[in-house]
Amino acid sequence: MTAKIKPLKDENVGRFVNNGRARQKEFNRRVKDAAWGKFSSVLGHKCLKNGIRFIQVPPEHTTTTCFKCGHKSEDNVLKDVFTCVNCLHQAHIDLNAAQNTSKLGEKMFHELFVVKV
């Protein structure tokens, strides 16, 4: 687990001083990304070895895109509720993102593996 650095206040001046928080945050993000990359790599290898198709879906815009109408906007998201400004579709943000990821995965699957006649 990654540690969180607490803000450091200078008692004499009364302001916060640089304690390396931004650098630590970037380091923590890179550690998490590396761990996810390793997991994904191992999972892909295991799937290949066992004859299972493995597709990595890019996560970009899955939370800001409406599952129903496909409208993409940052205004669609307010905290953990997704409300499309175009068609007024409402859902939990994670559910909407999961549905978009599933739809994109199916589309990628058909483009890669389904033979077009």
C-alpha positions as MATLAB code, in Angstrom:
seq = 'MTAKIKPLKDENVGRFVNNGRARQKEFNRRVKDAAWGKFSSVLGHKCLKNGIRFIQVPPEHTTTTCFKCGHKSEDNVLKDVFTCVNCLHQAHIDLNAAQNTSKLGEKMFHELFVVKV';
ca = [
       0.000    0.000    0.000;
       1.215    3.492   -0.700;
       1.698    5.993    2.117;
       0.112    9.413    2.176;
       2.268   12.359    3.227;
       0.667   14.848    5.608;
       1.006   18.615    4.974;
       3.918   20.205    6.838;
       3.298   23.619    8.433;
       6.104   26.036    9.291;
       5.426   27.160   12.870;
       7.350   30.457   12.508;
       5.718   31.683    9.303;
       2.338   29.960    9.570;
       2.428   28.687    5.977;
       2.818   25.226    4.550;
       6.298   24.273    3.337;
       7.355   21.945    0.544;
       7.447   18.423    1.943;
       7.714   16.478   -1.316;
       4.000   15.644   -1.368;
       3.603   16.184   -5.122;
       6.656   14.051   -5.855;
       5.385   11.279   -3.559;
       1.952   11.415   -5.210;
       3.545   10.982   -8.658;
       5.682    8.110   -7.360;
       2.619    6.386   -5.862;
       0.740    6.741   -9.162;
       3.625    5.186  -11.086;
       3.866    2.276   -8.641;
       0.146    1.573   -9.036;
       0.402    1.830  -12.847;
       3.352   -0.576  -12.876;
       1.470   -3.071  -10.705;
      -1.566   -2.903  -13.009;
       0.670   -3.336  -16.049;
       2.310   -6.424  -14.543;
      -1.095   -7.904  -13.604;
      -2.407   -7.268  -17.109;
       0.677   -8.832  -18.666;
       0.451  -11.984  -16.522;
      -3.295  -12.285  -17.146;
      -2.780  -11.934  -20.915;
      -0.102  -14.634  -20.856;
      -2.308  -17.019  -18.829;
      -5.231  -16.454  -21.210;
      -3.034  -17.109  -24.247;
      -1.655  -20.273  -22.658;
      -5.189  -21.571  -21.944;
      -6.721  -20.562  -25.289;
      -8.786  -17.700  -23.891;
      -9.102  -14.457  -25.828;
      -7.907  -11.441  -23.851;
      -8.714   -7.889  -24.962;
      -7.455   -4.792  -23.177;
      -9.954   -1.957  -23.462;
      -8.580    1.593  -23.162;
     -10.306    3.368  -20.231;
     -10.282    6.854  -21.780;
     -13.653    8.647  -21.716;
     -15.583    5.674  -20.280;
     -16.801    7.769  -17.326;
     -17.713   10.865  -19.346;
     -19.471    9.115  -22.261;
     -23.195    8.309  -22.074;
     -23.904    4.594  -22.460;
     -27.307    5.244  -24.044;
     -26.629    7.972  -26.645;
     -22.810    8.146  -26.814;
     -22.621   11.854  -25.911;
     -19.194   12.776  -24.474;
     -18.932   15.649  -21.990;
     -17.216   16.488  -18.692;
     -20.550   18.032  -17.600;
     -22.110   14.542  -17.500;
     -20.322   13.710  -14.231;
     -21.188   15.126  -10.803;
     -19.509   13.277   -7.921;
     -20.587    9.624   -8.246;
     -23.733   10.242  -10.338;
     -23.705   10.236  -14.128;
     -26.369   12.369  -15.820;
     -26.181   12.854  -19.580;
     -26.775   16.474  -20.577;
     -27.970   15.286  -24.001;
     -30.526   12.505  -23.286;
     -30.857   12.837  -19.445;
     -29.841    9.196  -18.872;
     -28.909    8.719  -15.187;
     -26.774    6.001  -13.615;
     -24.037    5.482  -11.054;
     -20.753    6.622  -12.581;
     -19.086    3.212  -12.159;
     -22.028    1.373  -13.730;
     -22.022    3.720  -16.721;
     -18.248    3.286  -17.143;
     -18.552   -0.517  -16.865;
     -21.284   -0.565  -19.519;
     -19.143    1.596  -21.830;
     -16.134   -0.656  -21.252;
     -18.213   -3.742  -22.038;
     -19.631   -2.175  -25.201;
     -16.163   -1.111  -26.357;
     -14.768   -4.577  -25.584;
     -17.490   -6.235  -27.672;
     -16.806   -3.825  -30.539;
     -13.062   -4.528  -30.372;
     -13.744   -8.284  -30.213;
     -15.861   -8.199  -33.366;
     -13.268   -6.094  -35.187;
     -10.461   -8.496  -34.233;
     -12.009  -11.960  -34.290;
     -15.286  -12.064  -36.242;
     -14.850  -12.945  -39.889;
     -16.629  -10.488  -42.184;
     -18.075  -11.974  -45.355;
];
